[in-house]
Amino acid sequence: MTSSEPSRTVESETNPTAGTSEELEALLAYLKQSRGFDFTAYKRSGLMRRVLVRMQTVGISRFTEYQDYLEVDTEEFTRLFNTILINVTTFFRDAPAWEYLSEHVLGTLVGGTGARHRVRVWSAGCASGEEAYSIAMLLAERIGLDQFRERVKIYATDVDEDALNQARQAVYTPRGVEGVPADLLAKYFDQTDGRYTFNKELRRSVIFGRHDLIQDAPISRVGLLICRNCLMYFNSEAQSRILSRFHFALVEGGILFLGKAETLLTQTTVFGALDIKRRLFTKTERIHPSDRPALFDPLRHLTPDETDHTRLRHGVSELSPVAQLLVDGNGVVVHANERMRTLFGMTERDVGRRLQDLEISYRPFELRSSIDRAQAEKSAVHLGEIAWAMPTGETVNLELQVVPISDGNNSFAGVGVFYNDVTRQRKLQEEVRRSNQELETALEELQSTNEELETTNEELQSTVEELETTNEELQSTNEELQTMNEELQSTNEELQSINNEARERGHQLGDLNAFLESVLTSISGGVIVVDTDLRVHKWNAKAADMWGLHSAEVLNKNFLNLDIGLPVHQLRAPIRSCLAREIEHGEVTLDAINRRGKPICVKVSFSPLLAAQSDVASGVILVVDEMDPEDRG
């Protein structure tokens, strides 16, 4: 975790209003406890940036307040996970790398003409499935549909259930399949209602499932493992652990296909470069056990597929030269290997008995106190050398090691007791002591030379460390830039959707305004709409024709202040009554002078302008119709 600590410190300093790094860690612990999702292995800089996006969206400024918000709004968990787990992927992403894979790698993977062996592919971090379907098309092109259905299994995994559900549907928009060559698009996709559905025959060979690269056991016996632009979100410790699991998953000579923003700075001893430019690596033949982290919880329930492995591990324990005793949390002996039984005269009947009832509990070491100490300190307990006479009469020198075992909930489950036979080591130590005395003189002569060599070695080591640090910094910067690029791509897509929606609403509003203008133009009388302050809001063409003022000259002006041939002051009272809802509809007949100076008689009808689902008048609608003076009575 050391590589991620600086990122957390810098991020906290640049976002002081969000809270301290401790508050962020508390939020991550809450997510793991409440939803079982462990983000602690992710790089803090990118993780904090995505959390802040959600916090800004909901209007929260501190991590502690956001944790309270998550406790209230359960739907926010889903929105937060979708924001953190950036699902930006396309078909045949970085086309040159896929072309190289197709031309130089797949031939070896599937074998020559007549090959019948199974081909297993794992697409880790598959998101919405594009990369899994990409490799499916390339394999189908290489060996044909019939051979593909018979020989190929593609396992596509991700932690995002929503993305997996989308991948299982295998339906994509025209924009989503832009990266697919035209010939493959026509051959492996069916187009329906403007959307593209992946070939159902190939789809049956692609198995989707949820998988956490940090917590879950890897898929085994894989010939090709695709994990592109996924590792860059994890810190260096998590990357090393995941790559060790990848090494376990691949068969000998298996291929690891990474993204262009990733490389193997910490795993050069277990993976060989096939093509660094295109991020293709091959599994080396050997990996030292100390370089491989634990892949399985030793106390979890085993599935049927793991039974053979369990028998193998049991057989190894039986053949081990180290005497081994397993005691559960209740003090019951659950296993004693062959060396243990031979050394202390135990039998199979002793397995299942309480330790305190057996002689081994106090001879040759006091086991019960050592077990209590290991449980209390949660660390291994070592006791020094002691002589022990075996039932055969042979005397051996033994050392004791008591190691506590935790279950999946980090609770005490039992201990492993190991008796190391150091008799041979003791003899060798005596021989070495004598040899050391003989070599002491020669060592003194060589001491001066060794010191000079040590100084030179330290200088070279310092130079190597500086180079490694520089490489790590460059890799981190490259991964950060790639992450930001994908975030910007996701944001651009969201903005494009918003722009399209705004454009559509603008068209609808324009159509509505045109329709309203057409209605007003079609009315034979002059239409005038005023608001509660008697300002003119609408003035149709007939009104302009009657009084000689265009719409632009009267809009937002007080109707009673207009200098037109209509005696507007006589309309003040009716308009006020209409606004007060004292009358619903009314008419007034007035003498007026039109724009040509001709005396006319007009009928003014008025009614309140009501808002939708409201009884409050927001204005008054006046309709002025010219009438025959003889009809005035």
C-alpha positions in Angstrom: 0.0 0.0 0.0 3.0 2.3 0.2 2.6 3.5 -3.4 -0.9 4.6 -2.8 -0.2 6.7 0.4 1.3 9.8 -1.3 -1.7 10.0 -3.6 -4.1 10.0 -0.7 -2.1 12.8 1.1 -2.0 15.0 -2.0 -5.6 14.5 -2.8 -6.7 15.4 0.7 -4.6 18.6 0.6 -6.1 19.6 -2.7 -9.7 18.9 -1.5 -9.7 20.3 2.1 -13.4 20.8 2.1 -14.1 17.1 1.4 -12.4 16.0 4.7 -9.3 14.1 5.7 -7.9 10.9 4.3 -9.1 9.2 7.5 -12.7 10.2 6.7 -12.3 8.7 3.2 -10.9 5.5 4.7 -13.9 5.4 7.1 -16.3 5.8 4.2 -14.5 2.9 2.3 -14.7 0.7 5.5 -18.5 1.5 5.7 -19.0 0.5 2.0 -17.2 -2.8 2.7 -19.1 -3.6 5.8 -22.6 -2.6 4.5 -22.4 -3.8 0.9 -19.4 -6.2 0.9 -17.5 -4.2 -1.7 -13.8 -3.6 -0.9 -12.4 -0.5 -2.5 -9.4 -0.3 -0.3 -7.1 -1.7 -3.0 -8.0 1.0 -5.5 -5.7 4.0 -6.1 -6.8 6.8 -3.8 -6.4 9.6 -6.3 -8.8 8.2 -8.8 -11.1 6.8 -6.2 -11.5 10.1 -4.4 -12.1 11.9 -7.6 -15.1 9.6 -8.5 -16.5 9.8 -5.0 -16.3 13.6 -5.1 -18.3 13.6 -8.4 -21.2 11.9 -6.6 -20.9 14.2 -3.6 -21.1 17.3 -5.9 -24.1 15.8 -7.7 -26.1 15.4 -4.5 -24.8 18.7 -3.0 -22.6 17.3 -0.2 -19.2 18.6 0.7 -17.7 16.2 3.3 -17.2 12.4 3.4 -18.8 12.1 6.8 -22.0 13.8 5.5 -22.0 11.6 2.4 -21.8 8.4 4.6 -24.9 9.7 6.5 -26.6 10.2 3.1 -25.8 6.7 2.0 -27.4 5.3 5.2 -30.7 7.2 4.3 -30.8 6.8 0.5 -30.1 3.1 -0.3 -30.3 3.8 -4.1 -27.3 6.0 -3.8 -25.1 2.9 -3.4 -25.9 1.8 -6.9 -25.3 5.3 -8.4 -21.9 5.6 -6.5 -20.7 2.1 -7.7 -21.7 3.0 -11.3 -19.6 6.2 -10.9 -16.6 4.5 -9.4 -16.6 1.5 -11.8 -15.9 3.3 -15.1 -17.2 1.0 -17.8 -15.6 2.6 -20.9 -14.9 -0.1 -23.5 -15.4 -0.8 -27.2 -15.1 -3.6 -29.7 -11.5 -4.1 -30.8 -10.2 -1.3 -28.7 -6.7 -0.4 -29.8 -7.1 -2.1 -33.2 -3.3 -2.7 -33.9 -3.0 -4.8 -30.7 -6.0 -6.9 -31.7 -4.6 -7.4 -35.2 -1.3 -8.6 -33.7 -3.2 -10.9 -31.4 -5.1 -12.4 -34.3 -2.1 -12.8 -36.6 0.6 -14.0 -34.2 -1.0 -15.4 -31.1 -4.3 -17.1 -31.9 -2.7 -19.6 -34.2 -0.6 -21.0 -31.4 -3.6 -20.9 -29.0 -6.0 -23.0 -31.1 -3.3 -25.2 -32.7 -3.0 -26.3 -36.3 -5.3 -28.2 -38.6 -7.0 -31.1 -36.9 -6.4 -29.8 -33.3 -9.1 -30.8 -30.9 -8.0 -29.5 -27.5 -10.2 -27.1 -25.5 -9.6 -23.4 -25.8 -10.3 -21.5 -22.5 -10.2 -17.7 -22.5 -10.8 -15.4 -19.5 -11.8 -11.7 -20.1 -11.3 -10.1 -16.6 -13.0 -6.8 -16.1 -15.2 -7.3 -19.2 -17.6 -4.4 -18.4 -20.5 -4.6 -21.0 -18.9 -7.5 -22.9 -17.4 -5.9 -26.0 -13.9 -7.5 -25.5 -15.3 -10.9 -24.8 -17.3 -10.8 -28.0 -14.3 -9.4 -29.9 -12.2 -12.4 -29.0 -15.1 -14.7 -29.8 -15.3 -13.3 -33.4 -11.6 -13.6 -33.9 -11.6 -17.3 -32.7 -14.6 -18.1 -34.8 -12.9 -16.6 -37.9 -9.8 -18.7 -37.1 -11.3 -22.1 -36.5 -14.9 -21.8 -37.9 -18.3 -21.8 -36.2 -18.6 -25.6 -35.7 -15.1 -25.9 -34.1 -15.8 -22.8 -32.0 -19.0 -24.2 -30.5 -17.2 -27.5 -29.7 -13.9 -26.3 -28.4 -14.1 -22.7 -27.1 -15.2 -21.4 -23.7 -14.9 -17.7 -22.9 -15.3 -16.7 -19.3 -16.1 -13.0 -18.9 -16.1 -11.5 -15.4 -16.7 -8.1 -13.7 -17.7 -6.8 -10.3 -20.5 -4.6 -11.8 -23.7 -6.5 -12.0 -25.4 -3.8 -14.2 -22.6 -4.0 -16.7 -22.8 -7.9 -16.7 -26.6 -7.8 -17.3 -26.0 -5.5 -20.3 -23.3 -7.8 -21.6 -25.6 -10.9 -21.2 -28.2 -9.2 -23.4 -25.5 -8.7 -26.2 -27.5 -5.8 -27.7 -25.7 -2.6 -28.9 -26.5 0.7 -30.5 -25.0 1.7 -33.9 -22.5 3.9 -32.1 -21.5 0.9 -29.9 -20.5 -1.3 -32.9 -18.5 1.4 -34.7 -15.2 -0.4 -33.9 -16.4 -3.7 -35.5 -15.1 -4.2 -39.1 -17.9 -4.2 -41.7 -17.5 -7.9 -42.7 -17.6 -9.1 -39.1 -20.5 -6.8 -38.3 -22.5 -8.3 -41.1 -21.5 -11.9 -40.2 -21.9 -11.9 -36.4 -24.6 -9.3 -35.7 -28.3 -9.2 -36.4 -29.9 -5.8 -36.9 -33.3 -5.2 -35.5 -35.1 -1.8 -34.9 -31.8 0.1 -35.4 -29.9 -2.0 -32.8 -27.4 -4.8 -33.2 -27.6 -8.2 -31.5 -24.6 -10.5 -31.2 -24.8 -13.9 -32.9 -26.7 -16.3 -30.6 -24.6 -19.4 -31.5 -21.4 -17.7 -30.4 -23.1 -16.1 -27.4 -23.7 -19.6 -25.9 -19.9 -20.1 -25.6 -19.5 -16.9 -23.6 -20.1 -17.3 -19.9 -20.6 -14.1 -17.8 -20.3 -14.0 -14.0 -19.4 -11.7 -11.1 -15.8 -11.9 -10.0 -13.7 -9.7 -7.7 -10.0 -9.8 -8.8 -8.9 -9.0 -5.2 -11.1 -11.4 -3.2 -12.2 -14.3 -5.5 -10.2 -17.3 -6.6 -9.0 -17.1 -10.2 -10.4 -19.2 -13.1 -7.8 -21.9 -13.9 -6.4 -23.6 -17.0 -6.7 -20.5 -19.2 -4.9 -20.2 -22.4 -5.5 -16.5 -23.0 -6.3 -14.0 -20.3 -7.5 -10.5 -21.4 -7.5 -7.8 -18.7 -7.2 -4.4 -20.4 -7.0 -1.0 -18.6 -8.3 -2.6 -15.4 -5.1 -3.0 -13.4 -4.4 0.7 -13.5 -7.2 1.5 -11.0 -5.4 -0.6 -8.3 -2.4 0.3 -6.2 0.9 -1.5 -6.7 0.4 -4.1 -3.9 -3.0 -5.1 -5.4 -1.6 -5.2 -8.9 1.1 -7.6 -7.8 -1.4 -9.8 -6.1 -3.7 -9.9 -9.1 -0.9 -10.6 -11.5 0.2 -13.5 -9.3 -3.3 -14.9 -9.5 -3.2 -14.4 -13.3 0.0 -16.4 -13.4 -1.8 -19.2 -11.5 -4.8 -19.1 -13.9 -2.7 -19.4 -17.1 -1.5 -22.7 -18.5 2.2 -23.1 -19.3 2.9 -20.7 -22.2 -0.5 -18.9 -21.7 -0.8 -15.3 -23.0 -1.7 -12.3 -20.9 -3.2 -9.4 -22.9 -3.1 -6.0 -21.0 -4.2 -2.5 -22.0 -2.0 0.1 -23.6 -1.8 2.1 -20.3 -0.4 -0.9 -18.4 2.8 -2.9 -18.1 4.5 -5.4 -15.8 7.0 -3.4 -13.7 6.6 -5.7 -10.6 6.2 -9.1 -12.2 9.0 -9.4 -14.7 10.2 -12.6 -13.1 6.9 -14.5 -13.7 5.9 -13.1 -17.1 7.9 -12.7 -20.2 7.3 -10.0 -22.8 5.9 -11.3 -26.1 5.3 -7.8 -27.5 5.7 -4.9 -25.0 4.3 -2.3 -27.4 1.0 -4.2 -27.7 1.1 -5.3 -24.1 1.2 -9.0 -24.7 3.0 -11.2 -22.2 3.6 -15.0 -21.8 3.6 -17.0 -18.6 7.1 -18.2 -17.5 7.5 -21.9 -16.4 8.1 -21.4 -12.7 7.1 -19.1 -9.9 8.5 -19.3 -6.4 5.9 -20.1 -3.7 6.9 -17.0 -1.8 6.1 -14.8 -4.8 2.5 -16.1 -5.0 0.0 -14.7 -2.4 -2.6 -17.0 -1.0 -5.3 -17.8 -3.6 -7.8 -19.4 -1.3 -9.0 -19.1 2.2 -7.8 -22.4 3.8 -10.9 -22.7 6.0 -13.7 -21.9 3.5 -16.1 -24.6 2.2 -14.7 -26.4 -0.9 -16.7 -26.9 -4.0 -16.9 -30.2 -5.9 -14.4 -28.9 -8.5 -11.8 -28.4 -5.7 -12.0 -31.9 -4.3 -9.0 -33.2 -6.2 -7.0 -30.3 -5.1 -8.0 -31.0 -1.5 -6.9 -34.6 -1.7 -3.6 -33.4 -3.2 -3.0 -30.9 -0.4 -3.8 -33.7 2.2 -1.4 -36.0 0.4 1.4 -33.4 0.5 0.8 -32.9 4.3 1.0 -36.6 4.9 4.3 -36.8 3.0 5.8 -33.7 4.6 9.0 -34.3 6.7 7.7 -31.7 9.2 5.5 -33.1 12.0 2.2 -31.3 11.6 -0.8 -31.1 14.1 -4.0 -29.1 13.5 -6.1 -28.1 16.5 -9.5 -26.3 16.0 -10.8 -23.5 18.2 -12.4 -25.9 20.6 -9.1 -27.7 21.4 -9.9 -30.8 19.3 -7.2 -32.4 17.2 -8.4 -32.4 13.6 -5.3 -33.7 11.8 -1.9 -35.3 12.5 0.3 -36.2 9.6 2.4 -39.4 9.3 5.6 -37.7 10.6 3.6 -36.6 13.7 2.3 -40.0 14.4 5.7 -41.6 14.0 7.5 -39.0 16.1 5.2 -39.1 19.1 3.5 -42.5 18.8 0.1 -41.1 17.9 -2.6 -43.1 16.1 -5.6 -42.3 13.9 -7.8 -42.7 17.0 -6.2 -39.6 18.5 -7.7 -37.5 15.8 -11.0 -36.1 17.1 -9.9 -36.2 20.7 -9.3 -33.1 22.9 -5.7 -32.0 23.0 -5.7 -31.7 26.8 -6.4 -35.5 27.0 -3.2 -36.4 25.0 0.3 -36.7 26.2 1.5 -34.4 23.4 -0.2 -31.5 25.1 2.6 -31.2 27.7 5.5 -33.3 26.3 8.0 -32.4 25.0 6.6 -28.8 25.0 3.8 -27.2 27.0 1.4 -26.8 24.0 -1.7 -25.4 25.7 0.1 -22.2 27.0 1.7 -21.7 23.6 -1.7 -22.0 21.9 -3.2 -19.5 24.3 -0.4 -17.1 23.6 -0.7 -17.5 19.8 -4.4 -16.8 20.1 -4.0 -13.8 22.3 -1.1 -12.2 20.3 -2.6 -13.3 16.9 0.9 -14.2 15.7 3.2 -17.3 15.5 4.9 -18.5 18.7 8.3 -20.1 18.4 10.0 -22.2 21.1 13.7 -23.2 21.1 15.4 -26.5 20.6 14.7 -29.5 22.9 15.9 -33.1 22.8 13.2 -35.8 22.4 13.5 -39.6 22.5 11.4 -41.3 19.8 9.5 -44.6 20.5 12.2 -46.2 18.3 14.9 -45.1 20.7 16.4 -42.5 18.4 17.0 -39.0 19.9 16.1 -36.0 17.8 16.3 -32.2 18.4 13.0 -30.4 17.9 11.8 -26.8 17.5 8.2 -25.8 18.0 6.2 -23.4 16.0 2.5 -22.6 16.8 0.7 -20.6 14.1 -2.9 -19.2 14.6 -5.4 -19.7 11.8 -8.2 -17.3 11.1 -11.5 -17.9 9.3 -13.0 -15.7 6.6 -14.3 -13.3 9.3 -10.9 -12.8 10.7 -11.9 -14.8 13.9 -9.8 -17.4 15.6 -10.4 -20.8 14.1 -7.6 -22.9 15.4 -3.8 -23.4 15.3 -1.3 -25.3 13.3 1.5 -26.9 15.4 4.7 -27.7 13.6 7.7 -29.7 15.1 10.8 -29.0 13.0 13.5 -31.7 13.3 16.7 -29.7 13.5 18.9 -32.7 14.4 20.7 -32.6 11.0 21.0 -28.9 11.2 22.6 -29.2 14.6 25.2 -31.6 13.2 25.7 -29.3 10.2 26.2 -26.4 12.6 29.0 -28.2 14.4 30.7 -29.0 11.1 30.3 -25.4 9.9 31.7 -24.1 13.2 34.9 -26.2 12.7 35.1 -25.1 9.1 34.6 -21.5 10.1 37.6 -21.7 12.4 39.7 -23.0 9.6 38.5 -20.3 7.2 38.8 -17.4 9.7 42.3 -16.5 8.5 41.2 -16.5 4.9 38.2 -14.4 5.7 40.3 -11.7 7.3 42.3 -11.4 4.1 39.2 -11.2 2.0 37.4 -8.7 4.3 39.1 -5.7 2.7 38.1 -6.9 -0.8 34.5 -7.6 0.4 34.2 -4.1 1.8 35.2 -2.6 -1.5 32.8 -4.8 -3.4 30.0 -3.9 -0.9 30.5 -0.2 -1.5 30.3 -0.7 -5.2 27.3 -2.9 -4.8 25.5 -0.2 -2.7 26.2 2.4 -5.3 24.8 0.2 -8.1 21.8 -0.7 -5.9 21.1 3.0 -5.3 21.2 3.7 -9.1 18.8 0.8 -9.8 16.4 2.0 -7.1 16.4 5.5 -8.6 15.6 4.0 -12.0 12.8 1.9 -10.6 11.3 4.9 -8.9 11.4 6.9 -12.1 9.7 4.1 -14.0 7.0 3.7 -11.3 6.3 7.5 -11.4 6.1 7.4 -15.2 3.7 4.4 -15.1 1.5 6.1 -12.4 1.3 9.3 -14.5 0.4 7.3 -17.6 -2.3 5.4 -15.8 -3.7 8.6 -14.3 -3.9 10.2 -17.7 -5.7 7.2 -19.1 -8.1 7.2 -16.3 -8.8 11.0 -16.8 -9.3 10.4 -20.5 -11.9 7.7 -19.9 -13.7 10.0 -17.3 -13.8 12.8 -19.9 -15.1 10.4 -22.5 -17.9 9.3 -20.2 -18.7 13.0 -19.3 -18.8 13.9 -23.0 -21.3 11.2 -23.7 -23.5 12.5 -20.9 -23.3 16.1 -22.2 -24.1 14.9 -25.7 -27.3 13.2 -24.4 -28.3 16.4 -22.6 -27.6 18.6 -25.7 -29.8 16.2 -27.8 -32.6 16.4 -25.3 -32.4 20.2 -25.1 -32.4 20.5 -28.9 -35.5 18.3 -29.1 -37.3 20.4 -26.5 -36.3 23.5 -28.4 -37.9 22.1 -31.5 -41.1 21.3 -29.6 -41.2 24.8 -28.1 -40.8 26.3 -31.5 -43.6 24.2 -32.9 -45.8 25.2 -30.0 -45.1 28.9 -30.5 -45.8 28.6 -34.2 -49.1 26.9 -33.5 -50.1 29.6 -30.9 -49.2 32.3 -33.4 -51.3 30.6 -36.1 -54.3 30.5 -33.7 -54.0 34.2 -32.8 -53.7 35.1 -36.5 -56.7 33.1 -37.4 -59.0 35.0 -34.9 -61.0 37.6 -36.7 -60.9 40.2 -33.9 -57.9 41.9 -32.3 -56.5 39.9 -29.4 -54.7 41.6 -26.6 -53.3 39.7 -23.6 -52.2 41.6 -20.5 -50.7 40.4 -17.2 -51.6 41.4 -13.6 -49.6 44.6 -14.0 -51.6 45.4 -17.2 -48.4 45.0 -19.4 -49.1 43.8 -22.9 -47.9 40.2 -23.5 -49.7 39.4 -26.8 -50.8 41.7 -29.6 -52.0 39.9 -32.7 -51.9 41.1 -36.3 -55.6 42.1 -36.3 -55.0 44.4 -33.3 -52.0 45.9 -35.2 -54.2 46.5 -38.2 -57.0 48.2 -36.2 -54.8 50.6 -34.1 -51.6 51.0 -36.3 -49.1 49.8 -33.7 -47.1 46.6 -34.4 -46.5 43.9 -31.7 -42.8 45.0 -31.1 -44.1 48.6 -30.2 -46.4 47.6 -27.5 -45.0 44.4 -25.9 -44.3 44.8 -22.1 -45.9 48.3 -22.1 -48.8 49.3 -19.9 -52.0 48.8 -21.8 -53.7 51.8 -20.2 -50.8 54.1 -21.4 -51.1 53.2 -25.1 -52.0 56.1 -27.4 -54.5 54.4 -29.7 -58.0 55.2 -30.9 -59.5 52.9 -28.3 -60.6 54.6 -25.0 -58.5 52.2 -22.9 -59.2 54.1 -19.6 -62.8 52.9 -19.8 -61.4 49.3 -19.6 -59.5 49.7 -16.3 -62.4 48.7 -14.1 -63.6 45.7 -16.1 -60.0 44.4 -16.3 -59.4 44.8 -12.6 -62.7 43.0 -11.9 -61.7 40.2 -14.2 -58.3 39.9 -12.4 -60.0 39.7 -9.1 -62.3 37.0 -10.5 -65.3 39.1 -9.6 -66.6 38.4 -13.1 -65.7 35.5 -15.4 -66.5 37.0 -18.7 -67.8 40.4 -19.8 -68.3 42.7 -22.8 -68.1 46.4 -23.3 -69.2 48.4 -26.4 -67.1 51.5 -27.1 -66.7 54.2 -29.7 -63.2 54.3 -31.1 -61.1 55.6 -34.0 -59.2 53.1 -36.1 -55.7 53.7 -37.5 -57.1 55.4 -40.6 -58.9 58.0 -38.4 -62.3 56.6 -39.1 -64.8 56.4 -36.2 -65.8 52.9 -35.5 -67.9 51.0 -32.9 -66.2 48.1 -31.2 -67.2 45.3 -28.8 -64.5 44.4 -26.3 -64.8 40.9 -24.7 -62.6 40.0 -21.7 -62.0 36.9 -19.7 -59.4 35.9 -17.1 -56.1 34.1 -18.1 -55.9 31.1 -15.8 -52.8 29.0 -15.2 -53.0 25.2 -15.6 -54.8 23.6 -12.6 -55.2 27.0 -10.8 -58.0 29.3 -10.0 -55.8 32.4 -9.8 -55.8 34.8 -12.8 -52.4 35.6 -14.2 -53.8 38.0 -16.7 -56.7 39.0 -18.9 -57.5 38.2 -22.5 -59.3 41.0 -24.5 -60.9 40.4 -27.9 -61.8 43.6 -29.8 -64.4 43.1 -32.7 -65.5 45.9 -34.9 -69.3 46.0 -35.1 -72.0 47.8 -37.1 -73.2 50.9 -35.2 -76.8 49.8 -35.8 -76.1 46.6 -33.9 -75.0 48.6 -30.9 -78.4 48.6 -29.3 
